[in-house]
């Protein structure tokens, strides 16, 4: 992911925004706040601007999710290039 953000910064014009829509994860039974994780990884190349969340109305996917519970909330993370 670190390499991804470095390459994204190289390909992104100055003053551009990068927007990510993510759901939280569970890894080895431990909850992971994905938006926080991405913000920290991206901080070398991007500045955090805003994060907001919303509940998903119909959280059924065509593919199975490993956490078995589905995604109930999504987080929108807005970053700007430094």
Biopython code that builds the backbone (N, CA, C, O; Angstrom):
import numpy as np
from Bio.PDB.StructureBuilder import StructureBuilder

atoms = [
    (1, "UNK", "N", (0.816, -1.189, 0.000)),
    (1, "UNK", "CA", (0.000, 0.000, 0.000)),
    (1, "UNK", "C", (0.866, 1.262, 0.000)),
    (1, "UNK", "O", (0.515, 2.264, -0.623)),
    (2, "UNK", "N", (1.990, 1.205, 0.697)),
    (2, "UNK", "CA", (2.887, 2.353, 0.725)),
    (2, "UNK", "C", (3.358, 2.687, -0.692)),
    (2, "UNK", "O", (3.391, 3.853, -1.084)),
    (3, "UNK", "N", (3.720, 1.660, -1.448)),
    (3, "UNK", "CA", (4.154, 1.860, -2.832)),
    (3, "UNK", "C", (3.007, 2.411, -3.681)),
    (3, "UNK", "O", (3.223, 3.268, -4.538)),
    (4, "UNK", "N", (1.789, 1.919, -3.444)),
    (4, "UNK", "CA", (0.625, 2.415, -4.179)),
    (4, "UNK", "C", (0.449, 3.918, -3.979)),
    (4, "UNK", "O", (0.259, 4.653, -4.949)),
    (5, "UNK", "N", (0.512, 4.383, -2.723)),
    (5, "UNK", "CA", (0.316, 5.809, -2.463)),
    (5, "UNK", "C", (1.437, 6.656, -3.052)),
    (5, "UNK", "O", (1.199, 7.783, -3.485)),
    (6, "UNK", "N", (2.637, 6.131, -3.072)),
    (6, "UNK", "CA", (3.754, 6.850, -3.697)),
    (6, "UNK", "C", (3.506, 6.993, -5.201)),
    (6, "UNK", "O", (3.688, 8.072, -5.764)),
    (7, "UNK", "N", (3.088, 5.896, -5.848)),
    (7, "UNK", "CA", (2.804, 5.944, -7.290)),
    (7, "UNK", "C", (1.581, 6.817, -7.589)),
    (7, "UNK", "O", (1.560, 7.534, -8.589)),
    (8, "UNK", "N", (0.583, 6.758, -6.739)),
    (8, "UNK", "CA", (-0.607, 7.596, -6.925)),
    (8, "UNK", "C", (-0.237, 9.072, -6.835)),
    (8, "UNK", "O", (-0.730, 9.886, -7.616)),
    (9, "UNK", "N", (0.621, 9.414, -5.895)),
    (9, "UNK", "CA", (1.062, 10.808, -5.751)),
    (9, "UNK", "C", (1.824, 11.270, -6.987)),
    (9, "UNK", "O", (1.690, 12.419, -7.405)),
    (10, "UNK", "N", (2.626, 10.379, -7.575)),
    (10, "UNK", "CA", (3.372, 10.736, -8.781)),
    (10, "UNK", "C", (2.433, 10.952, -9.966)),
    (10, "UNK", "O", (2.702, 11.788, -10.828)),
    (11, "UNK", "N", (1.344, 10.208, -10.008)),
    (11, "UNK", "CA", (0.414, 10.283, -11.138)),
    (11, "UNK", "C", (-0.677, 11.333, -10.952)),
    (11, "UNK", "O", (-1.431, 11.616, -11.883)),
    (12, "UNK", "N", (-0.765, 11.911, -9.757)),
    (12, "UNK", "CA", (-1.828, 12.856, -9.435)),
    (12, "UNK", "C", (-1.319, 14.287, -9.548)),
    (12, "UNK", "O", (-0.292, 14.620, -8.957)),
    (13, "UNK", "N", (-2.018, 15.141, -10.298)),
    (13, "UNK", "CA", (-1.603, 16.548, -10.385)),
    (13, "UNK", "C", (-1.695, 17.247, -9.023)),
    (13, "UNK", "O", (-2.468, 16.835, -8.159)),
    (14, "UNK", "N", (-0.911, 18.293, -8.844)),
    (14, "UNK", "CA", (-0.971, 19.075, -7.605)),
    (14, "UNK", "C", (-2.380, 19.597, -7.379)),
    (14, "UNK", "O", (-3.123, 19.863, -8.324)),
    (15, "UNK", "N", (-2.731, 19.738, -6.107)),
    (15, "UNK", "CA", (-4.039, 20.225, -5.659)),
    (15, "UNK", "C", (-5.186, 19.273, -5.994)),
    (15, "UNK", "O", (-6.353, 19.643, -5.870)),
    (16, "UNK", "N", (-4.864, 18.060, -6.413)),
    (16, "UNK", "CA", (-5.901, 17.075, -6.716)),
    (16, "UNK", "C", (-6.374, 16.394, -5.448)),
    (16, "UNK", "O", (-5.696, 16.426, -4.421)),
    (17, "UNK", "N", (-7.533, 15.784, -5.530)),
    (17, "UNK", "CA", (-8.108, 15.020, -4.428)),
    (17, "UNK", "C", (-8.051, 13.529, -4.763)),
    (17, "UNK", "O", (-8.148, 13.128, -5.923)),
    (18, "UNK", "N", (-7.893, 12.738, -3.735)),
    (18, "UNK", "CA", (-8.009, 11.281, -3.847)),
    (18, "UNK", "C", (-9.133, 10.882, -2.903)),
    (18, "UNK", "O", (-9.103, 11.215, -1.719)),
    (19, "UNK", "N", (-10.116, 10.175, -3.421)),
    (19, "UNK", "CA", (-11.276, 9.796, -2.628)),
    (19, "UNK", "C", (-11.359, 8.275, -2.568)),
    (19, "UNK", "O", (-11.295, 7.595, -3.593)),
    (20, "UNK", "N", (-11.502, 7.754, -1.353)),
    (20, "UNK", "CA", (-11.611, 6.323, -1.124)),
    (20, "UNK", "C", (-12.902, 6.041, -0.390)),
    (20, "UNK", "O", (-13.267, 6.759, 0.541)),
    (21, "UNK", "N", (-13.586, 5.005, -0.805)),
    (21, "UNK", "CA", (-14.779, 4.536, -0.099)),
    (21, "UNK", "C", (-14.439, 3.141, 0.416)),
    (21, "UNK", "O", (-14.199, 2.222, -0.367)),
    (22, "UNK", "N", (-14.420, 2.995, 1.726)),
    (22, "UNK", "CA", (-13.979, 1.741, 2.332)),
    (22, "UNK", "C", (-14.911, 1.322, 3.455)),
    (22, "UNK", "O", (-15.606, 2.140, 4.058)),
    (23, "UNK", "N", (-14.904, 0.043, 3.714)),
    (23, "UNK", "CA", (-15.594, -0.499, 4.874)),
    (23, "UNK", "C", (-14.561, -1.016, 5.858)),
    (23, "UNK", "O", (-13.426, -1.304, 5.478)),
    (24, "UNK", "N", (-14.942, -1.134, 7.110)),
    (24, "UNK", "CA", (-14.028, -1.677, 8.106)),
    (24, "UNK", "C", (-13.797, -3.159, 7.836)),
    (24, "UNK", "O", (-14.596, -3.812, 7.164)),
    (25, "UNK", "N", (-12.704, -3.675, 8.363)),
    (25, "UNK", "CA", (-12.301, -5.058, 8.126)),
    (25, "UNK", "C", (-12.124, -5.788, 9.450)),
    (25, "UNK", "O", (-12.110, -5.187, 10.524)),
    (26, "UNK", "N", (-11.988, -7.098, 9.337)),
    (26, "UNK", "CA", (-11.607, -7.933, 10.471)),
    (26, "UNK", "C", (-10.456, -8.807, 9.996)),
    (26, "UNK", "O", (-10.580, -9.519, 8.999)),
    (27, "UNK", "N", (-9.345, -8.755, 10.706)),
    (27, "UNK", "CA", (-8.168, -9.551, 10.347)),
    (27, "UNK", "C", (-7.769, -10.391, 11.560)),
    (27, "UNK", "O", (-7.445, -9.851, 12.618)),
    (28, "UNK", "N", (-7.794, -11.702, 11.402)),
    (28, "UNK", "CA", (-7.453, -12.623, 12.488)),
    (28, "UNK", "C", (-8.321, -12.360, 13.727)),
    (28, "UNK", "O", (-7.861, -12.474, 14.863)),
    (29, "UNK", "N", (-9.580, -12.008, 13.476)),
    (29, "UNK", "CA", (-10.508, -11.752, 14.574)),
    (29, "UNK", "C", (-10.381, -10.374, 15.201)),
    (29, "UNK", "O", (-11.087, -10.063, 16.161)),
    (30, "UNK", "N", (-9.492, -9.546, 14.673)),
    (30, "UNK", "CA", (-9.265, -8.203, 15.226)),
    (30, "UNK", "C", (-9.886, -7.171, 14.294)),
    (30, "UNK", "O", (-9.550, -7.137, 13.110)),
    (31, "UNK", "N", (-10.788, -6.323, 14.802)),
    (31, "UNK", "CA", (-11.388, -5.278, 13.953)),
    (31, "UNK", "C", (-10.329, -4.268, 13.492)),
    (31, "UNK", "O", (-9.474, -3.855, 14.275)),
    (32, "UNK", "N", (-10.396, -3.880, 12.226)),
    (32, "UNK", "CA", (-9.464, -2.913, 11.648)),
    (32, "UNK", "C", (-10.275, -1.740, 11.108)),
    (32, "UNK", "O", (-11.142, -1.921, 10.253)),
    (33, "UNK", "N", (-9.995, -0.547, 11.604)),
    (33, "UNK", "CA", (-10.648, 0.661, 11.087)),
    (33, "UNK", "C", (-9.909, 1.067, 9.817)),
    (33, "UNK", "O", (-8.896, 1.765, 9.869)),
    (34, "UNK", "N", (-10.422, 0.628, 8.696)),
    (34, "UNK", "CA", (-9.728, 0.766, 7.419)),
    (34, "UNK", "C", (-9.473, 2.218, 7.045)),
    (34, "UNK", "O", (-8.394, 2.530, 6.540)),
    (35, "UNK", "N", (-10.414, 3.110, 7.271)),
    (35, "UNK", "CA", (-10.225, 4.526, 6.922)),
    (35, "UNK", "C", (-9.041, 5.118, 7.693)),
    (35, "UNK", "O", (-8.252, 5.874, 7.127)),
    (36, "UNK", "N", (-8.915, 4.783, 8.968)),
    (36, "UNK", "CA", (-7.788, 5.276, 9.770)),
    (36, "UNK", "C", (-6.469, 4.707, 9.245)),
    (36, "UNK", "O", (-5.463, 5.409, 9.153)),
    (37, "UNK", "N", (-6.500, 3.431, 8.907)),
    (37, "UNK", "CA", (-5.317, 2.744, 8.384)),
    (37, "UNK", "C", (-4.849, 3.398, 7.081)),
    (37, "UNK", "O", (-3.660, 3.665, 6.907)),
    (38, "UNK", "N", (-5.786, 3.654, 6.174)),
    (38, "UNK", "CA", (-5.447, 4.273, 4.885)),
    (38, "UNK", "C", (-4.939, 5.696, 5.094)),
    (38, "UNK", "O", (-3.973, 6.103, 4.449)),
    (39, "UNK", "N", (-5.568, 6.451, 5.979)),
    (39, "UNK", "CA", (-5.115, 7.824, 6.262)),
    (39, "UNK", "C", (-3.656, 7.845, 6.713)),
    (39, "UNK", "O", (-2.872, 8.681, 6.265)),
    (40, "UNK", "N", (-3.302, 6.922, 7.600)),
    (40, "UNK", "CA", (-1.925, 6.876, 8.098)),
    (40, "UNK", "C", (-0.950, 6.477, 7.001)),
    (40, "UNK", "O", (0.131, 7.056, 6.890)),
    (41, "UNK", "N", (-1.323, 5.495, 6.193)),
    (41, "UNK", "CA", (-0.440, 5.068, 5.106)),
    (41, "UNK", "C", (-0.236, 6.173, 4.070)),
    (41, "UNK", "O", (0.864, 6.343, 3.542)),
    (42, "UNK", "N", (-1.279, 6.906, 3.789)),
    (42, "UNK", "CA", (-1.225, 7.927, 2.739)),
    (42, "UNK", "C", (-0.568, 9.223, 3.208)),
    (42, "UNK", "O", (-0.249, 10.080, 2.384)),
    (43, "UNK", "N", (-0.362, 9.380, 4.501)),
    (43, "UNK", "CA", (0.067, 10.677, 5.046)),
    (43, "UNK", "C", (1.440, 11.145, 4.557)),
    (43, "UNK", "O", (1.749, 12.332, 4.672)),
    (44, "UNK", "N", (2.263, 10.260, 4.021)),
    (44, "UNK", "CA", (3.559, 10.685, 3.478)),
    (44, "UNK", "C", (3.383, 11.514, 2.211)),
    (44, "UNK", "O", (4.189, 12.397, 1.918)),
    (45, "UNK", "N", (2.321, 11.221, 1.463)),
    (45, "UNK", "CA", (2.126, 11.849, 0.159)),
    (45, "UNK", "C", (0.851, 12.679, 0.038)),
    (45, "UNK", "O", (0.715, 13.486, -0.882)),
    (46, "UNK", "N", (-0.077, 12.480, 0.964)),
    (46, "UNK", "CA", (-1.362, 13.164, 0.896)),
    (46, "UNK", "C", (-1.709, 13.766, 2.249)),
    (46, "UNK", "O", (-1.271, 13.283, 3.293)),
    (47, "UNK", "N", (-2.499, 14.825, 2.211)),
    (47, "UNK", "CA", (-2.975, 15.480, 3.421)),
    (47, "UNK", "C", (-4.421, 15.069, 3.654)),
    (47, "UNK", "O", (-5.238, 15.110, 2.735)),
    (48, "UNK", "N", (-4.738, 14.674, 4.884)),
    (48, "UNK", "CA", (-6.106, 14.325, 5.240)),
    (48, "UNK", "C", (-6.980, 15.567, 5.180)),
    (48, "UNK", "O", (-6.612, 16.607, 5.726)),
    (49, "UNK", "N", (-8.133, 15.475, 4.524)),
    (49, "UNK", "CA", (-9.060, 16.602, 4.472)),
    (49, "UNK", "C", (-10.344, 16.324, 5.222)),
    (49, "UNK", "O", (-10.770, 17.123, 6.057)),
    (50, "UNK", "N", (-10.961, 15.195, 4.928)),
    (50, "UNK", "CA", (-12.273, 14.945, 5.497)),
    (50, "UNK", "C", (-12.578, 13.453, 5.474)),
    (50, "UNK", "O", (-12.107, 12.718, 4.607)),
    (51, "UNK", "N", (-13.370, 13.026, 6.440)),
    (51, "UNK", "CA", (-13.838, 11.649, 6.500)),
    (51, "UNK", "C", (-15.276, 11.682, 6.991)),
    (51, "UNK", "O", (-15.570, 12.316, 8.005)),
    (52, "UNK", "N", (-16.156, 11.021, 6.299)),
    (52, "UNK", "CA", (-17.519, 10.877, 6.805)),
    (52, "UNK", "C", (-18.000, 9.466, 6.519)),
    (52, "UNK", "O", (-17.465, 8.775, 5.653)),
    (53, "UNK", "N", (-19.008, 9.053, 7.254)),
    (53, "UNK", "CA", (-19.512, 7.688, 7.146)),
    (53, "UNK", "C", (-21.014, 7.710, 6.924)),
    (53, "UNK", "O", (-21.698, 8.684, 7.241)),
    (54, "UNK", "N", (-21.503, 6.621, 6.376)),
    (54, "UNK", "CA", (-22.952, 6.466, 6.216)),
    (54, "UNK", "C", (-23.299, 4.984, 6.292)),
    (54, "UNK", "O", (-22.505, 4.116, 5.927)),
    (55, "UNK", "N", (-24.496, 4.727, 6.773)),
    (55, "UNK", "CA", (-24.979, 3.344, 6.864)),
    (55, "UNK", "C", (-25.418, 2.888, 5.483)),
    (55, "UNK", "O", (-26.017, 3.652, 4.726)),
    (56, "UNK", "N", (-25.120, 1.651, 5.166)),
    (56, "UNK", "CA", (-25.525, 1.082, 3.882)),
    (56, "UNK", "C", (-26.938, 0.543, 4.033)),
    (56, "UNK", "O", (-27.218, -0.261, 4.922)),
    (57, "UNK", "N", (-27.816, 0.991, 3.161)),
    (57, "UNK", "CA", (-29.219, 0.577, 3.227)),
    (57, "UNK", "C", (-29.382, -0.903, 2.900)),
    (57, "UNK", "O", (-30.002, -1.652, 3.656)),
    (58, "UNK", "N", (-28.824, -1.311, 1.777)),
    (58, "UNK", "CA", (-28.934, -2.696, 1.314)),
    (58, "UNK", "C", (-27.522, -3.253, 1.186)),
    (58, "UNK", "O", (-26.869, -3.095, 0.154)),
    (59, "UNK", "N", (-27.064, -3.903, 2.240)),
    (59, "UNK", "CA", (-25.662, -4.321, 2.279)),
    (59, "UNK", "C", (-25.461, -5.766, 1.819)),
    (59, "UNK", "O", (-24.641, -6.487, 2.386)),
    (60, "UNK", "N", (-26.190, -6.182, 0.816)),
    (60, "UNK", "CA", (-26.015, -7.525, 0.265)),
    (60, "UNK", "C", (-25.103, -7.450, -0.956)),
    (60, "UNK", "O", (-25.286, -6.603, -1.831)),
    (61, "UNK", "N", (-24.139, -8.327, -1.002)),
    (61, "UNK", "CA", (-23.180, -8.365, -2.094)),
    (61, "UNK", "C", (-23.409, -9.634, -2.912)),
    (61, "UNK", "O", (-23.990, -10.602, -2.423)),
    (62, "UNK", "N", (-22.953, -9.617, -4.144)),
    (62, "UNK", "CA", (-23.054, -10.796, -4.992)),
    (62, "UNK", "C", (-22.003, -11.834, -4.641)),
    (62, "UNK", "O", (-22.074, -12.972, -5.103)),
    (63, "UNK", "N", (-21.041, -11.454, -3.836)),
    (63, "UNK", "CA", (-19.976, -12.355, -3.429)),
    (63, "UNK", "C", (-19.966, -12.428, -1.904)),
    (63, "UNK", "O", (-20.395, -11.491, -1.230)),
    (64, "UNK", "N", (-19.484, -13.525, -1.372)),
    (64, "UNK", "CA", (-19.440, -13.708, 0.075)),
    (64, "UNK", "C", (-18.368, -12.859, 0.739)),
    (64, "UNK", "O", (-17.322, -12.582, 0.152)),
    (65, "UNK", "N", (-18.643, -12.454, 1.957)),
    (65, "UNK", "CA", (-17.660, -11.704, 2.745)),
    (65, "UNK", "C", (-17.120, -12.603, 3.841)),
    (65, "UNK", "O", (-17.870, -13.367, 4.450)),
    (66, "UNK", "N", (-15.846, -12.516, 4.088)),
    (66, "UNK", "CA", (-15.203, -13.397, 5.057)),
    (66, "UNK", "C", (-15.650, -13.123, 6.482)),
    (66, "UNK", "O", (-15.619, -14.018, 7.327)),
    (67, "UNK", "N", (-16.063, -11.894, 6.753)),
    (67, "UNK", "CA", (-16.448, -11.620, 8.134)),
    (67, "UNK", "C", (-17.834, -12.169, 8.458)),
    (67, "UNK", "O", (-18.232, -12.193, 9.622)),
    (68, "UNK", "N", (-18.582, -12.617, 7.425)),
    (68, "UNK", "CA", (-19.871, -13.248, 7.635)),
    (68, "UNK", "C", (-20.969, -12.315, 8.075)),
    (68, "UNK", "O", (-22.129, -12.721, 8.148)),
    (69, "UNK", "N", (-20.640, -11.085, 8.367)),
    (69, "UNK", "CA", (-21.618, -10.144, 8.894)),
    (69, "UNK", "C", (-22.039, -9.110, 7.861)),
    (69, "UNK", "O", (-23.032, -8.410, 8.059)),
    (70, "UNK", "N", (-21.304, -9.004, 6.768)),
    (70, "UNK", "CA", (-21.602, -7.988, 5.764)),
    (70, "UNK", "C", (-21.076, -6.630, 6.176)),
    (70, "UNK", "O", (-20.662, -6.428, 7.317)),
    (71, "UNK", "N", (-21.097, -5.719, 5.250)),
    (71, "UNK", "CA", (-20.642, -4.354, 5.511)),
    (71, "UNK", "C", (-21.874, -3.519, 5.812)),
    (71, "UNK", "O", (-22.779, -3.411, 4.985)),
    (72, "UNK", "N", (-21.904, -2.934, 6.992)),
    (72, "UNK", "CA", (-23.060, -2.155, 7.414)),
    (72, "UNK", "C", (-22.841, -0.652, 7.279)),
    (72, "UNK", "O", (-23.798, 0.122, 7.239)),
    (73, "UNK", "N", (-21.572, -0.244, 7.208)),
    (73, "UNK", "CA", (-21.243, 1.181, 7.141)),
    (73, "UNK", "C", (-20.058, 1.360, 6.208)),
    (73, "UNK", "O", (-19.122, 0.560, 6.217)),
    (74, "UNK", "N", (-20.105, 2.410, 5.408)),
    (74, "UNK", "CA", (-18.965, 2.769, 4.566)),
    (74, "UNK", "C", (-18.417, 4.121, 5.016)),
    (74, "UNK", "O", (-19.134, 4.975, 5.537)),
    (75, "UNK", "N", (-17.127, 4.271, 4.794)),
    (75, "UNK", "CA", (-16.433, 5.503, 5.164)),
    (75, "UNK", "C", (-15.889, 6.133, 3.888)),
    (75, "UNK", "O", (-15.280, 5.450, 3.066)),
    (76, "UNK", "N", (-16.104, 7.412, 3.726)),
    (76, "UNK", "CA", (-15.570, 8.153, 2.586)),
    (76, "UNK", "C", (-14.402, 8.981, 3.112)),
    (76, "UNK", "O", (-14.554, 9.797, 4.021)),
    (77, "UNK", "N", (-13.262, 8.755, 2.532)),
    (77, "UNK", "CA", (-12.023, 9.399, 2.965)),
    (77, "UNK", "C", (-11.553, 10.310, 1.839)),
    (77, "UNK", "O", (-11.341, 9.854, 0.716)),
    (78, "UNK", "N", (-11.391, 11.588, 2.136)),
    (78, "UNK", "CA", (-10.959, 12.571, 1.138)),
    (78, "UNK", "C", (-9.563, 13.077, 1.511)),
    (78, "UNK", "O", (-9.344, 13.622, 2.593)),
    (79, "UNK", "N", (-8.634, 12.877, 0.584)),
    (79, "UNK", "CA", (-7.249, 13.293, 0.772)),
    (79, "UNK", "C", (-6.865, 14.259, -0.340)),
    (79, "UNK", "O", (-7.415, 14.186, -1.439)),
    (80, "UNK", "N", (-5.945, 15.147, -0.074)),
    (80, "UNK", "CA", (-5.437, 16.024, -1.128)),
    (80, "UNK", "C", (-3.935, 15.832, -1.219)),
    (80, "UNK", "O", (-3.265, 15.542, -0.229)),
    (81, "UNK", "N", (-3.427, 15.998, -2.417)),
    (81, "UNK", "CA", (-1.996, 15.834, -2.629)),
    (81, "UNK", "C", (-1.240, 16.954, -1.945)),
    (81, "UNK", "O", (-1.638, 18.117, -2.016)),
    (82, "UNK", "N", (-0.143, 16.603, -1.279)),
    (82, "UNK", "CA", (0.687, 17.606, -0.579)),
    (82, "UNK", "C", (1.451, 18.439, -1.577)),
    (82, "UNK", "O", (2.202, 19.333, -1.188)),
]
sb = StructureBuilder()
sb.init_structure("model")
sb.init_model(0)
sb.init_chain("A")
sb.init_seg("    ")
for serial, (resi, resn, name, xyz) in enumerate(atoms, 1):
    if name == "N":
        sb.init_residue(resn, " ", resi, " ")
    sb.init_atom(name, np.array(xyz, "f"), 0.0, 1.0, " ", f" {name:<3s}", serial, name[0])
structure = sb.get_structure()
